[in-house]
């Protein structure tokens, strides 16, 4: 290696060449370390666990000498060529994880050196070596988030110049030519260049002098940073920088890129320029970016061509106006003006309308989150500003920028975990399935800290369904189950409420063993939390309704015990229990085999609620719904009783089953065992079919099971709507029959408006079946004749007022009790006789 004194090149004194040579002359080179064996070197340096790096490691450039910066960086892997540098991903020798690429090494091969033409009387000429030394010296003194960070000083070996920086992902050309890069990311990158250039002009008092695509580096976290300070100059006076002309006498690589140079740099007799020269270069660079890598000025290092194109910049801008957009095009017209005075200051470019976007502003703040020193400001930004902007940010940027910023700035800050849960859960909920695995590290981190952070735990409890639906991670699911139990056992009522409110959303994902062995027993210990609190009891009943779908016959008793914890007689509590009863019957009625449990925990609370003094607090719809549930449970009890009698009779006698049943069993006169007919509705129904399901009761009155009283206080329920649809779908109908109207106040059947039971009866297997299914085709003609006679009777009994007031609505009239009763009894016993004959013949 040459000594520092021998490296002082005698440089022609001409402009920036002289300045580069003077800076290179004072560059201090590190002393050369002798190579020793691996063991002796380790003993001398007193480093206990330094990675093994062979002193004769084969160079990544193909040489046999030592690798660049081998003492501090190893495992070099080629990444890309950027300008005159070859960039390698590398691993730091100290303080990093195994296999983690955390830095880049930039290497210049001395064989690629370019020298200026020699001058008479000069033994040394200006070359690329001088530019490299000057560039790294300038870069070393600049510290800013938008300036490339230098991690290791320049080192010179026999074959290479090399230095280390933060990890570099790629160059600008690969970004702008990639169609998958979103426009929002392009705008953000341009803003980052503007921020870096503003720092150079206003804080560092420096003119970049060669702002080209080769001067922009894209880091591993996709930040655009400025480098390439080979032609930068410091200000002599405020906003006054030295200017050196571009000449054909020097190789183009030893001068700034002519296509990005401001016109004033080429003016005759010009010795100084202002920061507006960089603004012009920035405008040309922005056009190059938005045009997909096409140069606005392509002079091919020819001064005459350059001047021709510069005088036609308005026409050149018009050619790429579609790519720029109207707002940016108008701003660039001023930026690229030949009049220096018309060019705006670089910091004013961030205020143009093209960059006025809340999502863009949020991403800029996220990039600078490390500069937010006020905790309240930082927390407000994460939980509100960023969370509101996340839906408008493309998914690619979520994983290219947002998550890397979280990893870089917030991974070791547990006090901010709660504030990033909203954006993280939004990303998890809406990202593509192939990106879900990228969320696992953060979700696991949140779950590990949920037990120690009250706000974080409450948020997770209320949004836990996303973790089960999207993540499919056993560790996270186990943590979720632990958090549920821990919160229910907590003395904090807010955590208990969050856990209870979150249960309906995750009930379908919870393991059966967890529900029966941990969850329900824990809920049994909640009476202090539920005491005289109607909203809390209502939340618990909603959770138990969802959990009821997962309970079978073996553990339904524990579920009933939890339901009984909600002991309020408020109308909403009674109605919620009614809905649970209907849900149990609809999903699997076989779970209601234990009559005692059903009566104590379901039927008794419903009847007690209806028997309370203040019936006015029940809306009409709620009252009908509860009455339907009571009737359903009563008929289930009745059916169970008959099934028990059938089993006893079967044991006593294996012969004459029909006679024994007819002689010893009381025939049920409830509507379940009576013929089913269809009559036309006198008022509109909720479905497209205008018919209502009706029954003939034991006392001859018409029972309407296909409709329900309408109330302004209720919009109906799923079960009632379903029952109406099922009732209207019957295959036994008589469209010619219309019910008459009578005066208001007439007493209706006790089964009037019995809408829910129809749905439940038709969906129940093994019981609640009507006799009409046994009649078959043999009674179809009897139905038509019977309905025709009934229609005539209703016509004779129609009130005269009905014709005078056709628009007046009346309740249905009661049919003739005696005729219907007799007709009903005849049909019932006829059906039984047919069954007995079938048994006899068989």
Secondary structure, 3 states (H helix, E strand, C coil): CCCCCCCCCCCCCCCHHHHHHHHHHCCCCCCCCCCCCHHHHHHHHCCCCCCCCCCCCCCCCCCCCCCCCCCCEEEEEEEEEECCEEEEEEEECCCCCCCCCCEEEEEEEHHHCCECCCCCCCCCCCEHHHHHHHHHHHHHCCCCCCECCEEEEEEECCCEEEEEECCEEEEHHHHHCCCCCCHHHHHHHHHHHHHHHHHHHHCCCEECCCCCHHHEEEECCCCEEECCCCCCEEEEECCEEECCCCCCCCCHHHCCCHHHCCHHHHCCCCCEECCHHHHHHHHHHHHHHHCCCCCCCCCCCCHHHHHHHHCCHHHHHHHCHHHHCHHHHHHHHHHCCCCHHHCCCHHHHHHCHHHCCHHHHHHHHHHCHHHCCCHHHHHHHHHHHHHHHHCCCCHHHHHHHHHHHHHHHCCCCHHHHHHHHHHHHHHHHHCCHHHHHHHHHHHHHHHHHHCCCHHHHHHHHHCCHHHHHHHCCHHHHHHHHHHHHHHHCCCCHHHHHHHHHHHHHHHHHCCHHHHHHHHHHHHCCCHHHHCCCHHHHHHHHHHHHHHHCCCCCCCHHHHHHHHHCCCCCCHHHHHHHHHHHHHHHHHHHHHHCCHHHHHHHHHHHHHHHHCCCCHHHCCHHHHHHHHHHHHHHHHHHHHHHHHHHHHHHHHHCCCCHHHHHHHHCCCCCCHHHCCEEEEECCCCCCCCCCEEEEEECCCCCEEECCCCCCCCCCCCCHHHHHHHHHHHCCCCCCCCCECCECCCCCCCCCCCCCHHHHHHHHCCCCCCCCCHHHHHHHHHHHHHHHHHHHHHHHHHCCCCHHHHCCCCCCCECCCCHHHHHHHHHHHHHHHHHHHHHHHHHC
